[in-house]
Amino acid sequence: MLRARAAALTRVKLFNSAQMNPLSMIAAIYRRWSRKQERSAEACAAFRQTFHRELTGLYPLPSEWPRTTGIDARLRRAFPALQAAVASFREFVPDKQKGAFDYAWLVYRTSTKRAIDEQDYTHYMNFGSETTSESGWITRYRQDGKANFKRNVDRLLSFANEWQMRPVWRLFWASVSAMCACLYLALYTGWPVWAVALSGLAVFLVALLVQPYVW
């Protein structure tokens, strides 16, 4: 009898150790994953702040939009800070989205969409053109530089939307917590199956509810 109790106590101690306790292992994995998401959220915030600071008066509302071709000089002054922000933020962009992010940056800084052209902002200048066909039809075109600018900046900042835990991940972590709790109770408490199942359900619901506030 004493040997059986000692063996059970030993198993509990082993289970509660950092090496054997699945709850501790899951918590460590979650903390690592959570820290990565926090760094990503901080990078998104810094990226948005840089763009809003450097483009004050131009974005989101063009309250200080320069006249004629003055937008070229204004954006060239902001380019070094924006380029640094893009380079720093790029490492946090998912690999499958990096190509789209690079293209959005290219479209923002060049009207030609050629990588060889470092900067060219003629697509943000308001000008018009008129062509007459052989049949006498007149075609008029007017470029809306402000609309082009806002659309291109919106596209860049869309990659830095504030991160939030998706519902599927919340369900995943709550399910893992419930399974670990059931495993512990089933192996080391001797509770009946119905009690283990109810306890697992309780853990699942609690974990699901507290995630937005604790994790």
VENHU-V827904 format. One record per residue. N is the residue number from 1. RES is the residue in one small letter. PHI is phi in whole degrees, -180 to 180 (999 if undefined). D_LAST is the distance of its C-alpha to the last C-alpha in Angstrom with 2 decimals. Layout:
n->N res->RES phi->PHI d_last->D_LAST
n->N res->RES phi->PHI d_last->D_LAST
//
This chain:
n->1 res->m phi->999 d_last->43.40
n->2 res->l phi->-65 d_last->42.22
n->3 res->r phi->-65 d_last->41.60
n->4 res->a phi->-64 d_last->39.47
n->5 res->r phi->-66 d_last->37.33
n->6 res->a phi->-65 d_last->37.03
n->7 res->a phi->-65 d_last->36.01
n->8 res->a phi->-64 d_last->33.33
n->9 res->l phi->-64 d_last->32.03
n->10 res->t phi->-63 d_last->32.02
n->11 res->r phi->-63 d_last->30.00
n->12 res->v phi->-64 d_last->27.35
n->13 res->k phi->-63 d_last->27.24
n->14 res->l phi->-64 d_last->26.98
n->15 res->f phi->-64 d_last->24.21
n->16 res->n phi->-80 d_last->22.20
n->17 res->s phi->-73 d_last->22.82
n->18 res->a phi->-63 d_last->20.31
n->19 res->q phi->-80 d_last->22.72
n->20 res->m phi->-107 d_last->23.20
n->21 res->n phi->-79 d_last->20.12
n->22 res->p phi->-64 d_last->18.37
n->23 res->l phi->-64 d_last->15.26
n->24 res->s phi->-67 d_last->15.14
n->25 res->m phi->-65 d_last->15.98
n->26 res->i phi->-64 d_last->13.31
n->27 res->a phi->-63 d_last->10.64
n->28 res->a phi->-66 d_last->12.49
n->29 res->i phi->-63 d_last->12.71
n->30 res->y phi->-65 d_last->9.07
n->31 res->r phi->-61 d_last->8.58
n->32 res->r phi->-64 d_last->11.65
n->33 res->w phi->-63 d_last->10.79
n->34 res->s phi->-66 d_last->7.60
n->35 res->r phi->-63 d_last->10.08
n->36 res->k phi->-62 d_last->12.62
n->37 res->q phi->-68 d_last->10.94
n->38 res->e phi->-65 d_last->10.41
n->39 res->r phi->-64 d_last->14.08
n->40 res->s phi->-65 d_last->15.11
n->41 res->a phi->-64 d_last->13.84
n->42 res->e phi->-65 d_last->15.70
n->43 res->a phi->-65 d_last->18.69
n->44 res->c phi->-62 d_last->18.84
n->45 res->a phi->-64 d_last->18.95
n->46 res->a phi->-65 d_last->21.60
n->47 res->f phi->-63 d_last->23.59
n->48 res->r phi->-64 d_last->23.81
n->49 res->q phi->-63 d_last->24.73
n->50 res->t phi->-63 d_last->27.47
n->51 res->f phi->-65 d_last->29.02
n->52 res->h phi->-67 d_last->29.04
n->53 res->r phi->-70 d_last->30.54
n->54 res->e phi->-74 d_last->33.17
n->55 res->l phi->-108 d_last->34.14
n->56 res->t phi->-58 d_last->34.44
n->57 res->g phi->90 d_last->37.27
n->58 res->l phi->-113 d_last->37.14
n->59 res->y phi->-143 d_last->33.76
n->60 res->p phi->-79 d_last->32.56
n->61 res->l phi->-107 d_last->35.87
n->62 res->p phi->-81 d_last->38.97
n->63 res->s phi->-73 d_last->40.29
n->64 res->e phi->-125 d_last->41.84
n->65 res->w phi->-69 d_last->42.90
n->66 res->p phi->-66 d_last->45.86
n->67 res->r phi->-81 d_last->49.23
n->68 res->t phi->47 d_last->51.02
n->69 res->t phi->-100 d_last->49.65
n->70 res->g phi->-66 d_last->47.77
n->71 res->i phi->-64 d_last->44.40
n->72 res->d phi->-63 d_last->45.20
n->73 res->a phi->-65 d_last->45.48
n->74 res->r phi->-63 d_last->42.42
n->75 res->l phi->-75 d_last->40.15
n->76 res->r phi->-67 d_last->41.75
n->77 res->r phi->-68 d_last->40.79
n->78 res->a phi->-83 d_last->37.13
n->79 res->f phi->-59 d_last->37.18
n->80 res->p phi->-57 d_last->36.48
n->81 res->a phi->-68 d_last->33.21
n->82 res->l phi->-68 d_last->32.09
n->83 res->q phi->-63 d_last->33.15
n->84 res->a phi->-64 d_last->31.13
n->85 res->a phi->-65 d_last->28.00
n->86 res->v phi->-64 d_last->28.64
n->87 res->a phi->-64 d_last->29.20
n->88 res->s phi->-71 d_last->26.01
n->89 res->f phi->-78 d_last->23.83
n->90 res->r phi->-58 d_last->25.60
n->91 res->e phi->-68 d_last->23.89
n->92 res->f phi->-95 d_last->20.54
n->93 res->v phi->-79 d_last->22.37
n->94 res->p phi->-55 d_last->22.22
n->95 res->d phi->-55 d_last->25.54
n->96 res->k phi->-71 d_last->26.75
n->97 res->q phi->-108 d_last->26.45
n->98 res->k phi->-62 d_last->28.01
n->99 res->g phi->-62 d_last->31.50
n->100 res->a phi->-66 d_last->30.78
n->101 res->f phi->-66 d_last->29.13
n->102 res->d phi->-61 d_last->32.21
n->103 res->y phi->-68 d_last->34.50
n->104 res->a phi->-62 d_last->32.83
n->105 res->w phi->-68 d_last->33.35
n->106 res->l phi->-64 d_last->36.91
n->107 res->v phi->-66 d_last->37.70
n->108 res->y phi->-65 d_last->36.45
n->109 res->r phi->-94 d_last->38.65
n->110 res->t phi->-138 d_last->41.71
n->111 res->s phi->-86 d_last->43.87
n->112 res->t phi->-86 d_last->45.45
n->113 res->k phi->61 d_last->42.25
n->114 res->r phi->-115 d_last->43.74
n->115 res->a phi->-64 d_last->41.82
n->116 res->i phi->-69 d_last->45.03
n->117 res->d phi->-90 d_last->44.97
n->118 res->e phi->-64 d_last->42.60
n->119 res->q phi->-145 d_last->42.78
n->120 res->d phi->-163 d_last->44.72
n->121 res->y phi->-113 d_last->43.87
n->122 res->t phi->-68 d_last->46.83
n->123 res->h phi->-74 d_last->44.60
n->124 res->y phi->-107 d_last->43.46
n->125 res->m phi->-103 d_last->47.03
n->126 res->n phi->-85 d_last->48.77
n->127 res->f phi->-150 d_last->52.00
n->128 res->g phi->-132 d_last->54.06
n->129 res->s phi->-144 d_last->56.59
n->130 res->e phi->-141 d_last->59.41
n->131 res->t phi->-127 d_last->61.18
n->132 res->t phi->-120 d_last->64.30
n->133 res->s phi->-80 d_last->65.06
n->134 res->e phi->-62 d_last->68.59
n->135 res->s phi->-84 d_last->68.85
n->136 res->g phi->97 d_last->68.11
n->137 res->w phi->-73 d_last->64.56
n->138 res->i phi->-105 d_last->62.52
n->139 res->t phi->-113 d_last->58.83
n->140 res->r phi->-111 d_last->56.81
n->141 res->y phi->-131 d_last->53.37
n->142 res->r phi->-131 d_last->51.29
n->143 res->q phi->-86 d_last->48.07
n->144 res->d phi->-101 d_last->45.30
n->145 res->g phi->-63 d_last->43.70
n->146 res->k phi->-65 d_last->41.16
n->147 res->a phi->-66 d_last->39.88
n->148 res->n phi->-62 d_last->39.73
n->149 res->f phi->-63 d_last->37.80
n->150 res->k phi->-62 d_last->35.14
n->151 res->r phi->-62 d_last->34.76
n->152 res->n phi->-71 d_last->34.35
n->153 res->v phi->-70 d_last->31.83
n->154 res->d phi->-57 d_last->29.81
n->155 res->r phi->-63 d_last->29.87
n->156 res->l phi->-65 d_last->28.59
n->157 res->l phi->-72 d_last->25.75
n->158 res->s phi->-64 d_last->24.68
n->159 res->f phi->-78 d_last->23.31
n->160 res->a phi->-116 d_last->20.91
n->161 res->n phi->-62 d_last->19.36
n->162 res->e phi->-59 d_last->15.95
n->163 res->w phi->-77 d_last->13.40
n->164 res->q phi->-136 d_last->11.24
n->165 res->m phi->-64 d_last->9.72
n->166 res->r phi->-71 d_last->12.92
n->167 res->p phi->-55 d_last->13.61
n->168 res->v phi->-64 d_last->15.05
n->169 res->w phi->-72 d_last->11.98
n->170 res->r phi->-62 d_last->10.11
n->171 res->l phi->-65 d_last->13.39
n->172 res->f phi->-62 d_last->13.65
n->173 res->w phi->-68 d_last->10.65
n->174 res->a phi->-65 d_last->11.64
n->175 res->s phi->-65 d_last->15.17
n->176 res->v phi->-63 d_last->14.70
n->177 res->s phi->-61 d_last->13.27
n->178 res->a phi->-65 d_last->16.26
n->179 res->m phi->-64 d_last->18.70
n->180 res->c phi->-65 d_last->17.93
n->181 res->a phi->-64 d_last->18.38
n->182 res->c phi->-63 d_last->21.59
n->183 res->l phi->-62 d_last->22.82
n->184 res->y phi->-63 d_last->22.53
n->185 res->l phi->-66 d_last->24.26
n->186 res->a phi->-69 d_last->26.89
n->187 res->l phi->-87 d_last->27.90
n->188 res->y phi->-126 d_last->27.87
n->189 res->t phi->-117 d_last->28.36
n->190 res->g phi->75 d_last->31.17
n->191 res->w phi->-68 d_last->29.80
n->192 res->p phi->-68 d_last->31.47
n->193 res->v phi->-60 d_last->29.96
n->194 res->w phi->-64 d_last->29.38
n->195 res->a phi->-69 d_last->27.43
n->196 res->v phi->-64 d_last->25.22
n->197 res->a phi->-64 d_last->24.69
n->198 res->l phi->-65 d_last->23.86
n->199 res->s phi->-65 d_last->21.39
n->200 res->g phi->-62 d_last->19.66
n->201 res->l phi->-64 d_last->19.62
n->202 res->a phi->-64 d_last->18.17
n->203 res->v phi->-62 d_last->15.29
n->204 res->f phi->-60 d_last->14.74
n->205 res->l phi->-66 d_last->14.86
n->206 res->v phi->-64 d_last->12.61
n->207 res->a phi->-62 d_last->9.82
n->208 res->l phi->-67 d_last->10.57
n->209 res->l phi->-78 d_last->10.65
n->210 res->v phi->-88 d_last->7.66
n->211 res->q phi->-55 d_last->5.06
n->212 res->p phi->-63 d_last->6.11
n->213 res->y phi->-103 d_last->6.11
n->214 res->v phi->-102 d_last->3.83
n->215 res->w phi->-92 d_last->0.00
//
